[in-house]
Amino acid sequence: MTIITDPLFYALAIPAVVALGLSKGGFAGVGQMATPLVALAMPPLEAAAIMLPIMIVQDATAVWVYRREYNARILKIMIPGALAGIALAGLLASYISDSAVRIFIGVTTILFVLYSWIGPKKLAEETKTASVPAGVFWGAVSGFTSTICQAGGPPYQMYVLSQNLPKMVFVGTTAIMFATLNWVKVIPYAALGQFSSVGLMTSLALLPLAIVTNQLGFWLVRRTPQKVFYQVTMVLMLLISIELTREGVTDLWPR
């Protein structure tokens, strides 16, 4: 079995894996750039399929590290919606434009971040018990966009960040949520024929870097003050959403 040998692929994949490691370590959002980066060298779904085994290994480590720090209520509300979103994405993946999905989630998240900064209510003032229907909806959107273009973070954060959780509870809840989603996503990706021996061997070759950067993420999160952590998360959400929107518009309306 062989691996991908294209230098451009690794020039993009290495920073993508570093970003994933930091994200799975706790800096939710920064990993959002991983698949779009790799997608510059190959079709988006193929790029997502190469990143998925790496994310699953990183997820397992993150869940173990944060296994005692999570919000069970959020998971019970969001995971059923996310499973429905993954199923719908599996059915529509061959027909839907991932560019349109990127634009939708990018614009929506930009509005959310701006509202949290300049709106009439600050994010920290929101209630900690957001509604069940909202959680199911944003869980479904997260599962759908995660499957189509690995952009499940912003919709998840739109629901969870509004509840002003303690930093480590937010990180642990995020780890369990996306570990669950990523395992379930194996089913539609396999059904769509996105896994190949070359892709899987390439994922394996990138795993050592993924594990090292994952540990770096754990270290950074535990040493970052909660206020700074959330400020960094919001800035990352904004930057990533701008990039998602730019990519979507560029793909839909190329020059």
Backbone hydrogen bonds, N-H to C=O, Kabsch-Sander energy under -0.5 kcal/mol:
donor,donor_aa,acceptor,acceptor_aa,energy
10,Y,6,D,-1.4
11,A,7,P,-2.2
12,L,8,L,-1.4
13,A,9,F,-3.2
14,I,10,Y,-2.2
16,A,12,L,-1.4
17,V,13,A,-2.7
18,V,14,I,-2.1
19,A,15,P,-2.3
20,L,16,A,-2.2
21,G,17,V,-2.5
22,L,18,V,-2.2
23,S,19,A,-2.2
24,K,20,L,-3.2
25,G,21,G,-1.6
26,G,22,L,-0.6
26,G,23,S,-1.3
27,F,22,L,-2.3
28,A,26,G,-2.1
30,V,27,F,-1.6
32,Q,29,G,-1.7
33,M,30,V,-1.3
34,A,31,G,-1.9
37,L,33,M,-1.9
38,V,34,A,-2.2
39,A,35,T,-2.7
40,L,37,L,-1.5
41,A,38,V,-2.1
42,M,38,V,-0.6
47,A,43,P,-2.4
48,A,44,P,-2.6
49,A,45,L,-2.1
50,I,46,E,-1.6
51,M,47,A,-2.0
52,L,48,A,-1.8
54,I,50,I,-0.6
55,M,51,M,-2.4
56,I,52,L,-2.3
57,V,53,P,-1.9
58,Q,54,I,-2.2
59,D,55,M,-2.9
60,A,56,I,-1.9
61,T,57,V,-1.6
62,A,58,Q,-2.4
63,V,59,D,-3.0
64,W,60,A,-1.7
65,V,61,T,-2.3
66,Y,62,A,-2.5
67,R,64,W,-0.9
69,E,66,Y,-1.9
70,Y,68,R,-0.5
72,A,70,Y,-0.7
75,L,71,N,-1.6
76,K,72,A,-2.5
77,I,73,R,-1.7
78,M,74,I,-3.0
79,I,75,L,-2.2
81,G,77,I,-0.8
82,A,78,M,-2.6
83,L,79,I,-2.5
84,A,80,P,-1.8
85,G,81,G,-2.1
86,I,82,A,-2.5
87,A,83,L,-2.2
88,L,84,A,-2.3
89,A,85,G,-2.3
90,G,86,I,-2.4
91,L,87,A,-1.6
92,L,88,L,-1.9
93,A,89,A,-2.0
95,Y,92,L,-2.2
96,I,92,L,-2.5
98,D,96,I,-0.6
101,V,97,S,-1.5
102,R,98,D,-2.3
103,I,99,S,-2.2
104,F,100,A,-2.3
105,I,101,V,-2.6
106,G,102,R,-2.4
107,V,103,I,-2.6
108,T,104,F,-2.2
109,T,105,I,-2.1
110,I,106,G,-2.2
111,L,107,V,-2.1
112,F,108,T,-1.8
113,V,109,T,-2.7
114,L,110,I,-2.5
115,Y,111,L,-2.4
116,S,112,F,-2.3
117,W,113,V,-1.3
118,I,114,L,-2.9
119,G,115,Y,-2.4
123,L,116,S,-0.9
125,E,122,K,-1.6
126,E,123,L,-1.6
135,G,131,S,-1.6
136,V,132,V,-2.5
137,F,133,P,-2.4
138,W,134,A,-2.8
139,G,135,G,-2.0
140,A,136,V,-2.3
141,V,137,F,-2.4
142,S,138,W,-2.3
143,G,139,G,-2.5
144,F,140,A,-2.4
145,T,141,V,-2.8
146,S,142,S,-2.2
147,T,143,G,-1.5
148,I,144,F,-2.3
149,C,145,T,-2.4
150,Q,146,S,-1.3
151,A,145,T,-1.8
156,Y,152,G,-1.4
157,Q,153,G,-2.8
158,M,154,P,-2.2
159,Y,155,P,-1.0
159,Y,156,Y,-0.6
160,V,156,Y,-2.3
161,L,157,Q,-2.5
163,Q,160,V,-1.8
164,N,161,L,-1.6
170,F,166,P,-2.5
171,V,167,K,-2.2
172,G,168,M,-2.5
173,T,169,V,-2.5
174,T,170,F,-2.3
175,A,171,V,-2.2
176,I,172,G,-2.1
177,M,173,T,-2.4
178,F,174,T,-2.4
179,A,175,A,-1.8
180,T,176,I,-2.0
181,L,177,M,-2.1
182,N,178,F,-2.4
183,W,179,A,-1.7
184,V,180,T,-2.0
185,K,181,L,-2.2
186,V,182,N,-0.5
186,V,183,W,-1.0
187,I,184,V,-1.5
189,Y,185,K,-2.0
190,A,186,V,-2.4
191,A,187,I,-2.4
192,L,188,P,-1.9
193,G,190,A,-1.4
194,Q,189,Y,-2.5
200,L,196,S,-2.6
201,M,197,S,-2.2
202,T,198,V,-1.9
203,S,199,G,-2.2
204,L,200,L,-2.1
205,A,201,M,-2.0
206,L,202,T,-1.4
207,L,203,S,-0.6
207,L,204,L,-0.9
210,A,206,L,-1.8
211,I,207,L,-2.5
212,V,208,P,-2.1
213,T,209,L,-2.3
214,N,210,A,-1.7
215,Q,211,I,-1.9
216,L,212,V,-1.7
217,G,213,T,-2.0
218,F,214,N,-2.0
219,W,215,Q,-2.1
220,L,216,L,-2.5
221,V,217,G,-2.5
222,R,218,F,-1.8
223,R,219,W,-0.8
223,R,220,L,-0.6
224,T,221,V,-1.2
229,F,225,P,-3.0
230,Y,226,Q,-2.4
231,Q,227,K,-2.0
232,V,228,V,-2.9
233,T,229,F,-2.4
234,M,230,Y,-2.3
235,V,231,Q,-2.2
236,L,232,V,-2.7
237,M,233,T,-2.5
238,L,234,M,-2.2
239,L,235,V,-2.7
240,I,236,L,-2.8
241,S,237,M,-2.3
242,I,238,L,-2.3
243,E,239,L,-2.0
244,L,240,I,-2.7
245,T,241,S,-2.5
246,R,242,I,-2.5
247,E,243,E,-2.7
248,G,244,L,-2.4
249,V,245,T,-2.7
250,T,246,R,-2.6
251,D,247,E,-2.5
252,L,248,G,-2.3
253,W,249,V,-2.8
